[in-house]
């Protein structure tokens, strides 16, 4: 399966607990932190929920 790179570009401060938990579940810790994940439907759904906080590189 393809992998995607996810980079946190905006802060999770003043966001709902659900969005903060999603950022944490993706494995992002701080601004400009980049992770590489498999492009599964679950991961893509999580990214879609916080798309205003992250940047995706295919």
Protein Blocks (a to p, Z undefined) as FASTA:
>chain_A
ZZdddddfbdfehiafklmmmmmmnopabghiacdddddfklmmmmmmmmmmpccdZZ
